[in-house]
Every structure is written in C-alpha cells, then in structure tokens.
Amino acid sequence: MANSTVEKLTPTRVKLSITVTPDDLKPSIAHAYEHIAQDVQIPGFRKGKVPAPIIDQRIGRGAVIEHAVNEGLDKFFREATVEHKLRVVGRPAADITQWPNEKDFTGDLLVDIEVDVRPEIELPSFDGITVTVDAVEADEAALDAELDNMRARFGTLIPVDRPAAKGDFVELDLVATIDGAEIDRAEGVSYEIGSGELLEGIDDAIESLTAGEDTTFRSALVGGDHAGSEAEVSVSVKAVKERELPAADDDFAQIASEFDTIAELRDSLAERVAQQGVFTQGSAARDKLVEVLLEQIEIPVPPKLIEDEVHNHLEGEGRLEDDVHRAEVTEASEKQFRTQVLLDTIAEQADVQVSQEELSQYLVQSAAQYGMAPQEFVEALQSSNQLPALVGEVARNKALAIALGKVNVVDSNGKTVDLSDFIVVDDEAADAEAEEKPAKKAPAKKAPAKKPAAKKAPAKKADEAEDSEKEPAEKKPAAKKPAAKKAPAKKAADKAE
C-alpha cells in the first residue's frame, strides 16, 4: 500500500500527500500494457497480443505511465482515505508533483490530493433538551371537517349563475404570452379555486368572475420549455360550478364506508383525527429537535461543495443571475449539509444498522412517491449507483428516531406527548433496560419509514436522490501525463468525476 500523510487545511478540507513506489505502481503498469494492447492495432500482431516493447516503440512509455497512473490513482486515494479515516463529501482535486522515470519506470510517483471531508462535531447531551409541539385539539370542528372532506369526494358539481368563490370549480381557457408571442394554450381546464394547483396568482385573478368574463394576470410558468419564465396569462371563465355535498346520514355512511350508521362512521373518523394529530406532533417534534440541535452545535460547511450545488441548481432553472434566489438556495443547501452531518454523527455514535426489511419498506414508500413500481425504482437507483445514498437516508431517519427517544417532548399545554411510534431504542439503552428488567424485555420499536425531518434543499433534485457523502470510489481523481518527455511535474485534472 502506498504511503500517505494528511494535512488538515480547514475543518472541512484536507490535503493527502501520497507516495507511490515503483513496486506499488507495477500492477497498474502491467494492466496499462494489457489495456493498450487491446486498443491498438499493429500489423503482424493479434489484438491484445502486442508485446510491451512494441507498445513502448509505437505508443511510448509516457502513454503507459499516464494510463497506469489514471488507473491506479483512485485505488491509492481510496486506501489513503480509509487509512486516515476520512469521510469524503466532495470531489478530489489531484496534483501530480513527480512522475516516475519514463525510461525504466524508476522513481516514485508523488501526488497531492485536496478534498472536502465531513467535519468532526461534538454532540450535546440529549437529557436536558425539551421540545414543545402544538397541542392536539380533537374537537367537533376537526371531526366535522374530516367528514366534510369525505362528503366532498362523493359530491356533485352544479352549475351556478354567480361570481366564482373559493371552493368553486371553474372551467377555464388559458393563453400564455411572452413579449406578445403566444407560447402556450389550454382549453377546458377544470380548476378548484383556492387549491393552488395551477398558476400562482390565478386565484386572485378569477375569484369574483362570472361565466363569460375574462381577465389577464402575470405569473411564472411551471412547466414546458419556458418553465420559470414570467408570462402574461389571459384567462376566460367558461362556467362556474359549486360542489353539492350529500347529506351526512346513514345512507351516506353505507355508500362511503363499511359502516351502517353515520354514528359509527363519525366514531371511526374521530379515531382517525386523533391519529393524524399524533402523527403531526411526531413530525413537528422531529423537525424541532433538528432545529434545536443545529442551534447548539457549530457545524462548518465546505464552501466549494455548496457553491457547486447551488450553481448546478440555478443553472438547471435558468436563474444564474437571480441573486435573491441564489441566497435562498445557498441557505437551504448549507442547512441540509449541516443536518446530514448532525444525523450521520448521531448514527455513528449509536452504531445504527439498516436492515434489509427497513430498506425494502423505505424503497416501496419512495417508489410510490415518485409514481414508480418498486422494482423499476430499485433498477433506476442501481443504474445510477444511488442505493448507498438511500441506505444513508434510512440510517439518518433511525438516528433521528433514537435522538427523539432521549429528549422530553411536551405539547403547548405542558402535557407529555407519547411518541412511542416515532422513536427507536438504541442498543445501549436496550441493554440497560434488559439489565434492569431481565425477565420482561420489551423489543425495540422500529421507526416508521417516512421522509426524514431533514428536508431536501432545492439544490438537490428529487430524482437524483443524491447523498452528499459518497464512497471515495465515486470521486475518482485523474492524472494526465505531459506530452513532452522528461517534462517537469504538471497539474493533473483539477476535478474528476
């Protein structure tokens, strides 16, 4: 294994100095000859059977060394990161300061590699942390709202001759223009006013209009070739309809559910409302715990990594010149990085392990969110080598569930909140409980596989599902040999995938 030393440049960046001896490089040189022999065609020799001396004569040993270094550099880099226990989070930049001698391959290969790494942080004590969430009010109003939502699914739309209001359904024709040129048109669009599922600003524009009236407003387009561009939208109201709800009686209960009476249906809905309240409290507690911990811990971020993420995001949106949006995306990306460092550190200290069952459950739920079949989703992840990233996401969920089990959670009325379905007991706590109650050991509860509290920053697109911390093998430094023989040490590729 090649010798290496590490120098800490900043809390998030290090420089690896690697010395590769001729013996260390020899296997890569042998492979280089084999690969080059497969690629070149020389009269008199079969493909792949070209002897090394002929390759030296026709191709040159400089090309052999270049090939060998490019092939071996990733291996030397990965070995160095393992040796020094570095958690790489960025792309490495390699600088070859000395090449082996071209004539006889003697002399060491010296390379300096700078790379962003995960910073080391110290976690606070969880015992003294109290998280406060809103109290759940399971009142009749919440129950009525749940029942009304169910009735709405069985409602009928009735045309009305009056101005449109929130909750009404309208039939619309829309035409979008930019600088007077029509770029999109849609006719017969059915839209519920107030749902927010169309264009920003359309609710204010069409509310109070009646059938046959039209208006214009400006809005940023959300799809097509002009997504993100501001356009002038002309909208015509063709019809206004209100939703007529069925009566909340026994007949409705029998049609809409498995119950025979409306009383039984209301009891079931009351239980659902209570469960939704607990779920809301659990999600809020996870988010607030992350916020509390981030306030207590100073977590540095690698500037170059964040800058690259923000640039890629803005470039994809065509908004590189939007300084206000750049600031928003930068803040979100930095928070995401700090959150991942926090949860990864908790996971390591708790020795979190992800079971196949937990991963499968998370895969199924994630596939449903993207509207894909589970097998299709898995194949997409495998093709882009993103399964390790998903494992990391599940581990962070478990880490947060472990931390949540160690803090106090109360509601706004000061009442302790039971979040037993949201916590995981780590091995250390489970062992302590087993010692106290050896005859009655309770199994650790599993955390529900759901989206982590660390919300995705805009700089990371959903379909990429990309983890900020990858295996070093995915960040492969590359080197390029100077064309001139016996040239001095030369900069290698600044960045390599």
Secondary structure, DSSP 8 states (H G I E B T S, - for coil): --EEEEEEEETTEEEEEEEE-HHHHHHHHHHHHHHHHHH---TTS-TT---HHHHHHHT-HHHHHHHHHHHHHHHHHHHHHHHTT--B-S--EEEEEE---TTT--S-EEEEEEEEB--------STT-EEEE------HHHHHHHHHHHHHHT-EEEE-SS---TT-EEEEEEEEEETTEEEEEEEEEEEETTS--S-TTHHHHHTT--TT-EEEEEEE--SSTTTT-EEEEEEEEEEEEEEE----SHHHHHHHSS-SSHHHHHHHHHHHHHHHHHHHHHHHHHHHHHHHHHHHS-----HHHHHHHHHHHHHHHT-TT-HHHHHHHHHHHHHHHHHHHHHHHHHHHTT----HHHHHHHHHHHHHHTT--HHHHHHHHHHTT-HHHHHHHHHHHHHHHHHHTTSEEEETTS-B---GGG----HHHHHHHHHH-TTS------------SS---TTS-TTT---SS--GGGS-------SSTT----B--S---
